[in-house]
C-alpha cells in the first residue's frame, strides 16, 4: 500500500536538477574568475603615485 504523501505531486521536477546545476555553475565560474585574477600582473604604469584607487585616507590642508 502506498503512502498518500508518496503519491502527491510536490513540485516541479525540473527544479530538482536545475537548481544544483545553476549553483554548481556559479561556484565554478566564481572560482575560475578568482584564480584568473590572482595570476593577473599588477600594472604599475597605471598607478603612478602608488595611492589606492579609492583616494587618500588623509586630506591635506595645503591643497
DSSP file (Angstrom, degrees, kcal/mol; ACC not computed):
  #  RESIDUE AA STRUCTURE BP1 BP2  ACC     N-H-->O    O-->H-N    N-H-->O    O-->H-N    TCO  KAPPA ALPHA  PHI   PSI    X-CA   Y-CA   Z-CA
    1    1 A X              0   0    0      0, 0.0     2,-0.2     0, 0.0     0, 0.0   0.000 360.0 360.0 360.0 133.0    0.0    0.0    0.0
    2    2 A X        -     0   0    0      1,-0.1     2,-0.2     2,-0.0     5,-0.0  -0.556 360.0-115.7 -86.2 148.1    1.4    3.4   -1.0
    3    3 A X     >  -     0   0    0     -2,-0.2     4,-1.1     1,-0.1     3,-0.4  -0.557  20.1-126.7 -75.3 144.1    1.5    6.3    1.4
    4    4 A X  H  > S+     0   0    0      1,-0.2     4,-0.7    -2,-0.2    -1,-0.1   0.820 110.4  57.4 -61.9 -28.8   -0.6    9.3    0.4
    5    5 A X  H >4 S+     0   0    0      1,-0.2     3,-0.6     2,-0.2    -1,-0.2   0.864 101.8  54.1 -69.7 -35.4    2.4   11.6    0.6
    6    6 A X  H 34 S+     0   0    0     -3,-0.4    -1,-0.2     1,-0.2    -2,-0.2   0.793 108.2  50.0 -69.4 -27.6    4.4    9.5   -1.9
    7    7 A X  H 3< S+     0   0    0     -4,-1.1    -1,-0.2    -3,-0.1    -2,-0.2   0.616  91.3  99.0 -85.8 -13.0    1.5    9.8   -4.5
    8    8 A X  S << S-     0   0    0     -4,-0.7     2,-0.7    -3,-0.6    -3,-0.0  -0.492  77.1-124.3 -79.1 143.7    1.3   13.6   -4.1
    9    9 A X        -     0   0    0     -2,-0.2     3,-0.1     1,-0.1    -1,-0.1  -0.791  28.5-176.3 -86.8 113.9    3.0   15.9   -6.6
   10   10 A X        -     0   0    0     -2,-0.7     2,-0.3     1,-0.2    -1,-0.1   0.504  52.3 -50.7 -95.6  -5.0    5.2   18.1   -4.5
   11   11 A X  S    S-     0   0    0      0, 0.0     2,-0.3     0, 0.0    -1,-0.2  -0.938  79.9 -36.5 158.0-179.0    6.6   20.4   -7.1
   12   12 A X    >   -     0   0    0     -2,-0.3     3,-0.6     1,-0.2     4,-0.4  -0.521  39.6-150.6 -73.0 130.2    8.3   20.8  -10.4
   13   13 A X  T 3> S+     0   0    0     -2,-0.3     4,-0.6     1,-0.2     3,-0.5   0.687  91.7  71.1 -75.0 -16.6   10.8   18.0  -11.1
   14   14 A X  H >> S+     0   0    0      1,-0.2     4,-2.3     2,-0.2     3,-0.7   0.844  93.0  57.1 -67.7 -31.1   12.9   20.4  -13.3
   15   15 A X  H <> S+     0   0    0     -3,-0.6     4,-1.5     1,-0.2     5,-0.3   0.749  93.7  68.0 -69.7 -23.0   13.9   22.3  -10.2
   16   16 A X  H 34 S+     0   0    0     -3,-0.5     4,-0.3    -4,-0.4    -1,-0.2   0.801 117.4  21.4 -69.3 -27.9   15.4   19.2   -8.6
   17   17 A X  H <X S+     0   0    0     -3,-0.7     4,-1.1    -4,-0.6    -2,-0.2   0.663 121.1  58.2-109.7 -23.0   18.2   19.1  -11.2
   18   18 A X  H  X S+     0   0    0     -4,-2.3     4,-2.6    -5,-0.2     5,-0.2   0.902 101.3  54.5 -75.2 -40.5   18.2   22.7  -12.4
   19   19 A X  H  X S+     0   0    0     -4,-1.5     4,-2.4     1,-0.2     5,-0.2   0.942 111.0  43.1 -63.2 -49.2   18.9   24.3   -9.0
   20   20 A X  H  > S+     0   0    0     -5,-0.3     4,-2.5    -4,-0.3    -1,-0.2   0.864 113.8  53.9 -63.8 -32.2   22.0   22.3   -8.2
   21   21 A X  H  X S+     0   0    0     -4,-1.1     4,-2.4     2,-0.2    -2,-0.2   0.926 110.6  44.8 -65.8 -44.4   23.2   22.7  -11.7
   22   22 A X  H  X S+     0   0    0     -4,-2.6     4,-2.3     2,-0.2    -2,-0.2   0.903 114.5  49.1 -66.4 -41.5   22.9   26.5  -11.6
   23   23 A X  H  X S+     0   0    0     -4,-2.4     4,-2.1    -5,-0.2    -2,-0.2   0.916 112.7  47.8 -64.6 -42.9   24.6   26.6   -8.1
   24   24 A X  H  X S+     0   0    0     -4,-2.5     4,-2.5    -5,-0.2    -2,-0.2   0.903 111.6  49.8 -64.2 -41.7   27.4   24.4   -9.3
   25   25 A X  H  X S+     0   0    0     -4,-2.4     4,-2.4     1,-0.2    -2,-0.2   0.897 110.7  49.9 -64.4 -40.7   27.9   26.5  -12.4
   26   26 A X  H  X S+     0   0    0     -4,-2.3     4,-2.4     2,-0.2    -1,-0.2   0.895 111.4  49.3 -64.4 -39.7   28.0   29.7  -10.4
   27   27 A X  H  X S+     0   0    0     -4,-2.1     4,-2.3     2,-0.2    -2,-0.2   0.917 111.9  47.1 -66.2 -44.1   30.6   28.2   -8.0
   28   28 A X  H  X S+     0   0    0     -4,-2.5     4,-2.3     2,-0.2    -2,-0.2   0.900 113.1  49.8 -64.2 -40.7   32.8   27.0  -10.8
   29   29 A X  H  X S+     0   0    0     -4,-2.4     4,-2.5     2,-0.2     5,-0.2   0.925 111.1  48.7 -63.3 -45.0   32.6   30.5  -12.5
   30   30 A X  H  X S+     0   0    0     -4,-2.4     4,-2.3     1,-0.2    -2,-0.2   0.914 112.7  47.3 -62.8 -43.7   33.4   32.3   -9.3
   31   31 A X  H  X S+     0   0    0     -4,-2.3     4,-2.4     2,-0.2    -1,-0.2   0.906 112.3  50.4 -64.9 -41.2   36.4   30.1   -8.6
   32   32 A X  H  X S+     0   0    0     -4,-2.3     4,-2.5     2,-0.2    -2,-0.2   0.928 111.8  46.7 -62.4 -46.0   37.7   30.5  -12.2
   33   33 A X  H  X S+     0   0    0     -4,-2.5     4,-2.1     1,-0.2    -1,-0.2   0.902 112.7  50.5 -63.5 -41.0   37.4   34.2  -12.1
   34   34 A X  H  X S+     0   0    0     -4,-2.3     4,-1.5    -5,-0.2    -2,-0.2   0.914 112.3  45.8 -64.1 -43.7   39.2   34.4   -8.7
   35   35 A X  H  X S+     0   0    0     -4,-2.4     4,-1.1     2,-0.2    -2,-0.2   0.910 112.9  49.8 -67.4 -42.0   42.1   32.2   -9.8
   36   36 A X  H  X S+     0   0    0     -4,-2.5     4,-0.5     1,-0.2     3,-0.3   0.879 110.5  50.7 -64.9 -36.8   42.5   34.1  -13.1
   37   37 A X  H >< S+     0   0    0     -4,-2.1     3,-0.5     1,-0.2    -1,-0.2   0.825 104.7  57.6 -69.8 -30.3   42.5   37.4  -11.2
   38   38 A X  H 3< S+     0   0    0     -4,-1.5    -1,-0.2     1,-0.2    -2,-0.2   0.789 107.7  47.0 -71.7 -25.6   45.2   36.2   -8.8
   39   39 A X  H 3< S+     0   0    0     -4,-1.1     2,-0.3    -3,-0.3    -1,-0.2   0.533  85.4 110.3 -90.9  -6.8   47.6   35.5  -11.7
   40   40 A X  S << S-     0   0    0     -3,-0.5     2,-0.0    -4,-0.5     3,-0.0  -0.521  73.4-119.8 -70.2 129.3   47.0   38.8  -13.4
   41   41 A X        -     0   0    0     -2,-0.3     2,-0.4     1,-0.1    -1,-0.1  -0.352  24.8-107.5 -70.5 150.2   50.1   41.0  -13.0
   42   42 A X        -     0   0    0      1,-0.1     2,-1.1    -2,-0.0     3,-0.1  -0.640  26.8-140.8 -76.1 128.7   50.0   44.3  -11.3
   43   43 A X    >   +     0   0    0     -2,-0.4     3,-1.3     1,-0.2     4,-0.4  -0.745  23.9 176.9 -96.8  92.6   50.2   47.1  -13.8
   44   44 A X  G >  S+     0   0    0     -2,-1.1     3,-1.4     1,-0.3     6,-0.2   0.795  73.4  68.8 -67.5 -29.0   52.3   49.7  -12.1
   45   45 A X  G 3  S+     0   0    0      1,-0.3    -1,-0.3    -3,-0.1     3,-0.2   0.721  96.1  55.6 -64.9 -18.9   52.3   52.0  -15.1
   46   46 A X  G <  S+     0   0    0     -3,-1.3     2,-0.5     1,-0.2    -1,-0.3   0.643 106.8  52.0 -84.9 -15.5   48.6   52.7  -14.5
   47   47 A X    <   +     0   0    0     -3,-1.4     3,-0.4    -4,-0.4    -1,-0.2  -0.778  62.1 167.2-123.1  85.5   49.3   53.8  -10.9
   48   48 A X  S    S+     0   0    0     -2,-0.5    -1,-0.2     1,-0.2    -2,-0.1   0.875  79.9  39.3 -68.7 -38.9   52.0   56.5  -11.0
   49   49 A X  S    S-     0   0    0      2,-0.1    -1,-0.2     3,-0.0     3,-0.1   0.499  98.9-131.8 -93.4  -2.5   51.6   57.7   -7.4
   50   50 A X        +     0   0    0     -3,-0.4     2,-0.2     1,-0.2    -2,-0.1   0.654  58.6 140.4  61.4  18.5   51.0   54.3   -5.9
   51   51 A X        -     0   0    0      1,-0.1    -1,-0.2     2,-0.0    -2,-0.1  -0.584  60.6 -95.2 -86.5 155.1   48.0   55.6   -4.0
   52   52 A X    >   -     0   0    0      3,-0.2     3,-1.3    -2,-0.2    -1,-0.1  -0.272  30.7-117.2 -66.4 157.1   44.9   53.4   -3.6
   53   53 A X  T 3  S+     0   0    0      1,-0.3    -1,-0.1    -3,-0.1     3,-0.1   0.752 109.6  63.8 -68.4 -24.0   42.1   53.9   -6.1
   54   54 A X  T 3  S-     0   0    0      1,-0.3    -1,-0.3     0, 0.0     2,-0.1   0.546 113.3-106.9 -81.0  -4.3   39.6   55.0   -3.5
   55   55 A X    <   -     0   0    0     -3,-1.3    -1,-0.3     2,-0.0    -3,-0.2  -0.403  49.9 -37.4 107.8 175.3   41.6   58.1   -2.7
   56   56 A X        -     0   0    0     -2,-0.1     3,-0.0     1,-0.1    -5,-0.0  -0.426  37.7-143.8 -75.7 147.2   43.8   59.2    0.1
   57   57 A X  S    S+     0   0    0     -2,-0.1     2,-0.5     1,-0.1    -1,-0.1   0.688  89.1  54.4 -80.8 -19.6   43.0   58.4    3.7
   58   58 A X  S    S-     0   0    0      2,-0.0     2,-0.5     0, 0.0    -1,-0.1  -0.961  76.6-143.0-119.8 130.4   44.3   61.8    4.8
   59   59 A X        -     0   0    0     -2,-0.5     2,-0.3    -3,-0.0    -2,-0.0  -0.803  21.4-136.9 -90.3 127.6   43.1   65.1    3.4
   60   60 A X        -     0   0    0     -2,-0.5     3,-0.5     1,-0.1    -1,-0.0  -0.646   4.1-147.9 -87.9 141.4   46.0   67.6    3.2
   61   61 A X  S    S+     0   0    0     -2,-0.3    -1,-0.1     1,-0.2    -2,-0.0   0.798  93.1  65.0 -75.7 -30.1   45.4   71.2    4.2
   62   62 A X              0   0    0      1,-0.3    -1,-0.2     0, 0.0    -2,-0.0   0.656 360.0 360.0 -70.6 -15.1   47.8   72.7    1.6
   63   63 A X              0   0    0     -3,-0.5    -1,-0.3     0, 0.0    -2,-0.1   0.500 360.0 360.0 -77.1 360.0   45.7   71.5   -1.3
